Amino acid sequence: MTGMTRIEGPSAWVGCSLHPEDYRVELSAACHDEIRRAVDELRAFPLPTIVLRPEDFAMPACREQMARVRHILERGARFAIVGSGNARSSSTARRISSWQAAESSTR
């Protein structure tokens, strides 16, 4: 085919050229702990989500991992999967879901 320009760069990929480290960010134990503490704080002192701001929570490990996600989205594969391969993730997810359900029932 003539006249076609080859697209190159980290966001131009095909499945066989992509590796998990190009798009996957695993949540660390420190990040899970920060999420648990934030959920516990929100349960103890419930506030409407509209008044909550990211800077209200000290979450350096999560911020670091989200910076990695931002880098992947802006300069890498342009998509990211955030997860965890351990059982703690499902516990954290249940706590977050529980908090979200309680929050939505108070509206």
C-alpha positions, -999 to +999 in steps of 0.1 A: +000+000+000+015+033-010+009+066+007+005+051+042+025+065+071+038+041+097+025+050+132+052+046+158+057+052+195+045+036+228+008+042+220+011+025+186+011-012+195-003-046+186-011-073+211+020-093+205+043-063+212+026-054+245+039-067+278+020-066+312+045-041+326+035-017+297+000-013+311-005-031+344+000-014+378-002-037+408-014-020+441+012-024+468+004-035+504+011+001+515-015+013+490-041-012+503-033-001+538-039+036+529-072+027+512-083+007+543-074+036+566-093+061+543-124+038+543-122+034+581-120+072+585-150+077+562-170+052+581-161+069+614-168+104+601-191+101+571-193+130+548-210+135+515-186+127+487-191+161+472-172+178+501-143+153+500-111+163+482-081+141+474-058+163+496-080+154+526-063+120+527-026+113+532-020+085+507+016+088+494+018+051+482-014+054+462-004+088+448+029+072+436+011+044+419-015+067+403+014+088+390+026+056+372-009+051+358-010+087+346+024+082+329+011+050+311-021+069+300-003+100+288+029+086+274+026+049+272+001+023+259-027+048+266-046+023+288-039+008+322-051-020+343-049-014+381-051-044+403-036-067+427-028-104+425-033-111+462-063-118+484-060-085+502-073-067+471-107-084+473-109-074+510-101-038+501-126-039+472-153-052+495-146-024+520-148+003+493-180-012+478-195-014+513-186+023+519-200+033+485-232+015+492-236+031+526-228+065+510-254+061+483-281+050+507-277+083+527-285+105+497 
